[in-house]
Amino acid sequence: MKLRIAIQKEGRLSEWSVDLLRQMGLRFDTYKRLLIAPCRNHDVDILFLRDDDIPEYVQDGIVDLGIVGDNVVNERAAKVDRLRPLGFGLCRLQIAVPQSGKIKTVKELNGMRIATTYPTILSSYLKKEGVKAELVPISGSVEITPSLNVADAICDLVSTGTTLTTHNLVPIATVMESEAALIANPERCKAADTGARIRDLVMRLDGVINARSKKYVMLNAPQSATEKIRDIMGGSKSPTIVPLADTGLVAVHAVVAEDEFWEKMEKLKSFGATDILVMNIEKMIV
């Protein structure tokens, strides 16, 4: 029996998901209106679905795995396992109000109307905050509702905040942070036949994710600076240090976190490091 992975059928999340699966070594075709894409090199089918449907398809075992935003999973209250955060599709579910209005805090929403496409998540949040507000479910264009006097506030996904600014809205609370995640049917993860194949795919995924934030660095340095360089470079375990043909010089190979790269390079150069090469890592299995 083939494994089935559901991804969003269109939009940026779909593009990122397709990219990720291909980086994991899955080979399949994509073109407009394609609903199921069989992998040519793996016993896997990729299904292209509406994002709202993915959590329930995974929960019900129609598909084994899915890539979808945390916000959708929480809104659907789906009983699935969240295997890995994926680092893309980052956004925030925020409550926003008219910039020129009197409402400045969540507590002031008592008795007010809030338009949202996420009534389940919002209802739970307001209950925790002790706020009783009227929820106005909206399927789209939530940000326009205050100007139409449909609602006093909105609760919607925000990435850059440009849409809020365009409609003269300001956020007053973040209900949840969200990003794309790999979710799975709990029973399929435990089953002998599908569990091993799911673990294999997760291992491939980890290799891709681990490589994203790392750089492979090679450099030459004086042998006398070896101990200092080891302390700076660190690496996934320990840097590789090899003597060069020229007496007193060594070559150093190491994996470095990208966000620490420039700080480390400045220190290394101060210890005499030269010929520094920095390369992307395609996969990294630890």
ROKEMAR-432993 format. One record per residue (C-alpha): x negated, y, z; residue number from 1; residue in three letters. Coordinates in pm, 1 decimal. Each point is the difference from the previous one (the first is absolute). Layout:
N
R/X/Y/Z/NUM/ALA
...
This chain:
286
R/0.0/0.0/0.0/1/MET
R/-136.3/341.1/-96.4/2/LYS
R/-52.9/277.2/253.2/3/LEU
R/208.1/308.6/-69.2/4/ARG
R/-119.7/353.6/71.1/5/ILE
R/243.8/291.3/-27.9/6/ALA
R/-117.6/352.0/-80.6/7/ILE
R/180.5/322.7/-82.3/8/GLN
R/104.0/6.0/-365.7/9/LYS
R/-91.8/363.2/-70.1/10/GLU
R/-172.7/301.9/145.4/11/GLY
R/-340.5/62.4/154.3/12/ARG
R/39.2/-281.0/252.3/13/LEU
R/52.4/-240.2/-290.1/14/SER
R/-318.0/120.2/-173.6/15/GLU
R/-205.1/-30.6/319.5/16/TRP
R/142.2/-346.8/69.5/17/SER
R/-80.9/-126.2/-349.3/18/VAL
R/-354.3/137.9/34.7/19/ASP
R/-43.7/-173.6/335.1/20/LEU
R/123.5/-337.5/-123.5/21/LEU
R/-233.4/16.4/-298.6/22/ARG
R/-291.6/86.3/228.4/23/GLN
R/94.1/-315.7/191.9/24/MET
R/-63.7/-195.8/-318.2/25/GLY
R/359.4/-55.4/-114.4/26/LEU
R/43.4/27.2/-375.9/27/ARG
R/347.3/88.6/-127.9/28/PHE
R/169.1/223.6/-255.9/29/ASP
R/211.5/306.5/72.8/30/THR
R/224.7/183.4/-238.5/31/TYR
R/326.9/189.2/15.5/32/LYS
R/306.6/-194.0/115.1/33/ARG
R/-209.2/-302.8/104.2/34/LEU
R/159.7/-156.3/309.8/35/LEU
R/-222.0/-304.4/56.2/36/ILE
R/-365.4/-26.3/-102.1/37/ALA
R/-166.7/-340.5/36.0/38/PRO
R/-372.3/7.8/81.6/39/CYS
R/-217.5/-160.9/-264.3/40/ARG
R/-268.0/-115.8/241.8/41/ASN
R/187.7/-67.3/323.0/42/HIS
R/315.6/-178.9/109.6/43/ASP
R/174.7/331.1/74.1/44/VAL
R/290.8/197.2/-146.1/45/ASP
R/21.1/377.6/40.0/46/ILE
R/356.3/135.4/32.8/47/LEU
R/82.2/366.0/-72.5/48/PHE
R/285.0/116.2/226.5/49/LEU
R/155.9/311.1/151.4/50/ARG
R/-195.9/88.3/313.0/51/ASP
R/316.9/-10.2/211.5/52/ASP
R/53.0/-366.1/-92.9/53/ASP
R/-351.1/-127.4/73.4/54/ILE
R/24.6/-39.1/382.6/55/PRO
R/320.3/-203.3/-20.8/56/GLU
R/-132.1/-216.2/-285.6/57/TYR
R/-302.3/-80.8/217.4/58/VAL
R/210.1/-51.7/312.7/59/GLN
R/234.6/-239.0/-180.0/60/ASP
R/-281.4/-199.9/-159.1/61/GLY
R/90.5/91.2/-356.7/62/ILE
R/-359.4/121.1/-28.0/63/VAL
R/-293.7/-93.5/221.6/64/ASP
R/-182.7/332.8/10.6/65/LEU
R/77.6/363.2/-70.7/66/GLY
R/-175.9/334.2/-27.7/67/ILE
R/217.2/281.7/129.4/68/VAL
R/-9.2/305.5/226.1/69/GLY
R/35.1/-37.0/376.7/70/ASP
R/286.7/249.2/-16.5/71/ASN
R/205.4/-236.1/-217.9/72/VAL
R/-71.7/-301.3/222.1/73/VAL
R/103.5/191.7/312.4/74/ASN
R/311.2/145.6/-158.9/75/GLU
R/114.7/-346.2/-110.2/76/ARG
R/-94.3/-145.3/340.9/77/ALA
R/-135.6/-298.5/-190.4/78/ALA
R/-137.1/-300.0/190.3/79/LYS
R/-333.2/-34.4/-177.4/80/VAL
R/-365.8/-27.0/94.0/81/ASP
R/-212.4/307.2/-76.3/82/ARG
R/-324.0/-164.8/-108.7/83/LEU
R/-212.1/299.7/-97.2/84/ARG
R/25.6/379.1/-37.0/85/PRO
R/-118.6/87.6/-350.8/86/LEU
R/-126.7/356.6/30.9/87/GLY
R/211.6/153.3/-276.0/88/PHE
R/347.1/151.9/-16.6/89/GLY
R/-75.6/197.5/316.2/90/LEU
R/278.9/233.7/108.8/91/CYS
R/197.5/119.9/301.2/92/ARG
R/369.5/-14.6/79.5/93/LEU
R/64.9/347.4/138.7/94/GLN
R/287.7/208.1/127.1/95/ILE
R/0.7/343.5/-162.8/96/ALA
R/215.2/309.4/44.9/97/VAL
R/49.0/329.6/-188.0/98/PRO
R/-295.5/229.3/58.9/99/GLN
R/222.1/296.2/77.7/100/SER
R/238.3/-193.6/226.3/101/GLY
R/29.7/-7.1/377.4/102/LYS
R/-83.3/-370.0/46.1/103/ILE
R/-362.9/-46.6/108.8/104/LYS
R/-1.6/-325.4/198.5/105/THR
R/157.9/-346.6/-20.1/106/VAL
R/202.1/63.4/316.9/107/LYS
R/175.4/287.8/-175.0/108/GLU
R/144.9/-247.3/-253.5/109/LEU
R/261.1/-108.2/254.6/110/ASN
R/339.7/18.7/-173.7/111/GLY
R/-162.2/95.2/-332.5/112/MET
R/19.5/-174.2/-338.8/113/ARG
R/-308.2/-177.3/-136.3/114/ILE
R/-9.2/-121.2/-359.9/115/ALA
R/-218.5/-305.9/-61.5/116/THR
R/-56.4/-308.9/-209.5/117/THR
R/-129.9/-175.9/312.9/118/TYR
R/295.4/-10.5/243.3/119/PRO
R/-117.1/-317.1/179.7/120/THR
R/-346.9/133.7/84.5/121/ILE
R/129.3/347.7/81.2/122/LEU
R/279.4/-129.1/221.8/123/SER
R/-248.1/-201.2/205.9/124/SER
R/-234.0/299.4/28.7/125/TYR
R/274.2/240.1/111.3/126/LEU
R/122.7/-248.8/259.3/127/LYS
R/-348.9/-12.1/153.8/128/LYS
R/-11.0/379.8/1.6/129/GLU
R/342.6/22.0/163.3/130/GLY
R/145.1/198.4/-291.2/131/VAL
R/353.3/-51.6/-130.9/132/LYS
R/27.6/126.5/-355.1/133/ALA
R/226.2/-73.7/-295.2/134/GLU
R/-187.3/-195.1/-269.0/135/LEU
R/85.5/78.3/-360.9/136/VAL
R/-117.1/-292.1/-219.6/137/PRO
R/-133.8/124.4/-334.6/138/ILE
R/-134.9/-211.5/-286.1/139/SER
R/-217.9/271.9/-150.9/140/GLY
R/-98.3/371.0/-5.7/141/SER
R/18.8/23.4/378.1/142/VAL
R/-197.4/324.5/9.4/143/GLU
R/275.2/199.7/-169.3/144/ILE
R/271.7/-82.0/256.8/145/THR
R/-68.6/287.5/247.0/146/PRO
R/32.2/262.6/-275.3/147/SER
R/333.2/-156.8/-103.2/148/LEU
R/118.4/3.4/363.1/149/ASN
R/31.6/-379.7/-8.4/150/VAL
R/-241.9/-36.1/291.1/151/ALA
R/-188.9/207.8/256.4/152/ASP
R/-319.0/-205.0/-32.9/153/ALA
R/-145.6/-284.0/-202.9/154/ILE
R/-204.2/-311.2/68.5/155/CYS
R/-199.3/-112.8/-300.7/156/ASP
R/-335.5/-134.2/-117.0/157/LEU
R/-277.6/256.4/-30.2/158/VAL
R/-340.0/-50.1/-159.4/159/SER
R/-149.2/340.6/-84.2/160/THR
R/281.4/218.8/135.9/161/GLY
R/37.4/187.4/-328.9/162/THR
R/366.8/-92.7/-40.7/163/THR
R/82.5/131.0/347.0/164/LEU
R/-177.1/327.9/-69.7/165/THR
R/179.2/38.0/-333.1/166/THR
R/336.2/-24.8/177.1/167/HIS
R/-103.0/226.4/291.4/168/ASN
R/-2.9/-284.6/250.5/169/LEU
R/-244.5/-61.1/284.6/170/VAL
R/-60.9/-329.3/184.8/171/PRO
R/72.3/-7.7/373.1/172/ILE
R/-61.6/-370.0/73.0/173/ALA
R/-159.2/-310.2/-149.3/174/THR
R/226.4/-299.6/40.4/175/VAL
R/-250.6/-254.9/-133.6/176/MET
R/-318.9/-38.2/-201.7/177/GLU
R/26.3/-231.9/-298.4/178/SER
R/-218.7/-170.6/-257.2/179/GLU
R/28.1/-294.1/-235.1/180/ALA
R/-40.2/-340.3/163.4/181/ALA
R/-17.9/-363.8/-100.1/182/LEU
R/294.6/-176.2/161.5/183/ILE
R/79.1/-370.3/8.9/184/ALA
R/276.5/-243.0/80.5/185/ASN
R/-93.4/-139.8/345.3/186/PRO
R/104.9/-356.6/-82.2/187/GLU
R/-197.7/-4.7/-325.4/188/ARG
R/-310.4/108.9/191.1/189/CYS
R/37.5/-297.2/233.9/190/LYS
R/88.3/-262.0/-263.0/191/ALA
R/-281.8/-235.5/-100.4/192/ALA
R/46.4/41.0/-374.9/193/ASP
R/39.2/378.9/-19.8/194/THR
R/-193.1/101.5/311.5/195/GLY
R/-340.6/-97.4/-139.2/196/ALA
R/63.8/182.5/-327.7/197/ARG
R/117.3/312.3/183.1/198/ILE
R/-316.3/-6.3/212.7/199/ARG
R/-208.8/-26.2/-317.3/200/ASP
R/168.0/309.9/-143.4/201/LEU
R/-44.4/188.9/327.3/202/VAL
R/-371.0/-88.0/-3.0/203/MET
R/-24.8/145.8/-351.0/204/ARG
R/189.2/308.4/116.8/205/LEU
R/-235.8/45.5/296.2/206/ASP
R/-294.5/-14.6/-239.4/207/GLY
R/145.7/286.2/-202.3/208/VAL
R/98.9/209.1/303.5/209/ILE
R/-335.8/-48.2/175.3/210/ASN
R/-183.9/119.5/-311.4/211/ALA
R/199.7/323.2/-33.9/212/ARG
R/-161.7/186.7/285.6/213/SER
R/-352.7/-136.8/-40.5/214/LYS
R/-301.4/81.5/-216.6/215/LYS
R/-297.4/-219.1/-85.1/216/TYR
R/-318.5/199.3/59.1/217/VAL
R/-355.3/-81.5/-116.8/218/MET
R/-303.4/212.6/81.2/219/LEU
R/-375.5/-3.3/45.7/220/ASN
R/-160.8/116.7/323.1/221/ALA
R/-323.7/-11.1/198.2/222/PRO
R/-43.5/-324.5/193.1/223/GLN
R/-80.9/205.1/308.5/224/SER
R/359.0/131.8/-1.4/225/ALA
R/158.4/-348.1/-8.8/226/THR
R/137.0/3.1/354.8/227/GLU
R/152.6/346.1/-36.3/228/LYS
R/154.6/-96.0/-333.7/229/ILE
R/150.7/-317.4/149.4/230/ARG
R/161.0/206.4/274.2/231/ASP
R/149.1/243.6/-251.5/232/ILE
R/112.0/-240.7/-272.2/233/MET
R/165.3/-263.8/212.3/234/GLY
R/196.4/-165.3/-279.7/235/GLY
R/256.1/-277.5/5.2/236/SER
R/-241.3/-202.8/218.0/237/LYS
R/-356.9/123.4/-50.0/238/SER
R/-178.8/169.9/-288.5/239/PRO
R/-224.9/-203.6/-228.4/240/THR
R/-359.6/125.8/13.1/241/ILE
R/-252.8/-131.8/-255.1/242/VAL
R/-371.4/93.0/-35.5/243/PRO
R/-88.7/169.2/-330.8/244/LEU
R/-311.5/-50.1/-212.1/245/ALA
R/-135.6/334.9/116.2/246/ASP
R/-151.9/-40.0/344.2/247/THR
R/192.3/167.5/278.1/248/GLY
R/333.4/21.4/-184.9/249/LEU
R/319.6/-201.7/39.4/250/VAL
R/327.4/-27.8/-190.9/251/ALA
R/316.3/25.5/208.5/252/VAL
R/339.7/-134.9/-108.5/253/HIS
R/307.3/62.5/214.9/254/ALA
R/376.0/50.7/-0.3/255/VAL
R/102.9/340.1/134.0/256/VAL
R/342.9/143.2/83.2/257/ALA
R/76.1/269.5/-256.4/258/GLU
R/113.3/256.1/256.9/259/ASP
R/-340.7/-31.3/174.7/260/GLU
R/-204.5/-0.5/-320.1/261/PHE
R/-123.3/360.8/-24.4/262/TRP
R/-83.8/25.1/367.7/263/GLU
R/-208.5/-318.1/-23.6/264/LYS
R/-170.2/111.9/-321.3/265/MET
R/-118.6/326.2/156.0/266/GLU
R/-156.9/-190.1/290.1/267/LYS
R/-158.3/-260.2/-230.4/268/LEU
R/-162.8/266.1/-217.2/269/LYS
R/-145.8/159.8/310.8/270/SER
R/-173.8/-335.8/66.8/271/PHE
R/-146.3/-12.2/-351.4/272/GLY
R/266.2/-197.1/-189.6/273/ALA
R/-21.7/41.5/-380.1/274/THR
R/156.1/-141.5/-318.5/275/ASP
R/339.0/-30.9/171.7/276/ILE
R/257.3/-184.8/-211.7/277/LEU
R/367.2/-13.3/97.2/278/VAL
R/241.2/-244.0/-165.1/279/MET
R/367.4/-83.5/27.5/280/ASN
R/90.8/-341.5/136.6/281/ILE
R/261.8/-189.1/-196.8/282/GLU
R/76.7/-269.5/260.2/283/LYS
R/-122.3/-58.7/354.7/284/MET
R/75.4/-325.2/182.0/285/ILE
R/-100.1/5.5/367.1/286/VAL
